[in-house]
Amino acid sequence: MTTTHFSDETIVAYADGELEPDLRAALERQMEVDGGLADRVARLAESRVHAKAALAPLLNEPVPAALSANIAAMMEEAEQPSPDDDATVVSLTPRRRRNLSAGFARWDMPIAASVALVMGTAAGFLIATYWTETPPGLRVASLEQAGLVAALNTIPAGDESTIGAGDRFRAIATYRDADGALCREFEVDHTDASTVVAVACRPAAAWELQFAVVAGQNNDGYAPASSLESLDAYLTAVGAGEPLSPDDEKTVLDGLR
Amino acid sequence: MPDTFNQELVALLPNLRRFAIALCRSRDIADDLVQTTCEKALHARASYQPGTRLDAWLFRILRNSWIDQTRRQKTEGPRIDVADAHFLVGQDGESTTEARLALDSTAKAIATLPDDQREVLIMVCVEDLTYREAADVLSIPVGTIMSRLARARRKLVDQLGIDSPTKRSEDQKGLM
């Protein structure tokens, strides 16, 4: 009987299914007659199983909420064009006019709200910077504001928190749209006393701003009723479900962490 | 519009985090490293080839970021003492059953491997990369992967007294 010496390298490669066929055949032939070799193969193969099992618990550690929120924010940002890409902002004007003429004429009345109605995923392209000021005075809110995504992920409906440089975030309701995507209605009071009423949904791993109304000067916090009418029209249009109960909302938000 | 790249990236966060902890031995530093990795990945996503393993592509970005970082700081991590080799032990609050303690001692043994052996062991044995994929992550020949992996596995077998499965006693069967 010839006894070839097989190195640990060869044995490990064999155990991992990475050994070339000729060597594999030679090793298998010798294993049949060499119990010591078979034992080395078994132990080195087993070390892989041990290593994998030992590090499995690390996978069960929750990803820190701050890390997830930061990454979600980066993904939002990556979806958007650069802020100096004027074309995408300008294109909003004809879109808005169309919307107004198609049965939303009441918005044309002198209400204290300038309205940006944004539906579907095209929304992302309109949200280039935190506040975008276009010639007719149209303002579009952005999810890029510091702390906003984290607030969406954590603040239960009815609660408030301070985000960014003194802005107040207020969660209004949490529900699912007709496609089952998680949606949150919220308001942000800005330091210039304007209030944004907005809806963000999360069809996949990141929040997308679906709807935003910028209400006018308002010192008592909540947005004026006129802007809520447009919100109601929007919610009806997308088939929004009933708001989730506090318990259900908590379960869903915990799941985002 | 479903974005599978983003979805897959989010799904791989626990794996990225585990690999990062193994490299930098600290959860806090690892989380920063994972964030940097995701930022770079999002910017460089055009260079990812669909159909190849996204995790391997991300591991490469993560490891290169770590190398850059340590090179800049000119700090070679301290040699690991067995006493503080807890960084790979899971913190999921599982009870300290006998099986769990065995896993923890294996995690500590992996933690005390030299860095170059530990990263190869994790990519191949834990993340199931092929030798070729691991070699591409590290930009080294497959032969080097094989020798590092063999040394790492030999140490585990000797340190932990790993037995062949057929010889394993009854009370250890719950281990896997």
Interface residues (C-beta under 8 A of the other chain):
Chain A: S7 D8 E9 I11 V12 A13 D16 E18 A38 D39 A42 R43 L44 E46 S47 R48 V49 H50 A51 K52 A53 A54 L55 A56 P57 L58 L59 N60 E61 V63 P64 A66 L67 S68 N70 I71 A72 M74 M75 A78 E79 T121 P203 A204 A205 A206
Chain B: M1 P2 D3 N6 Q7 L9 V10 L13 P14 N15 R17 R18 I21 A22 D31 V34 Q35 C38 E39 L42 H43 R45 L88 V89 G90 Q91 D92 E94 L103 D104 T106 A107 I110 L121 I122 V124 C125 V126 T130 Y131 M146 S147 L149 A150 R151 R153 R154 L156 V157 L160 I162 D163 S164 P165 T166 L175 M176
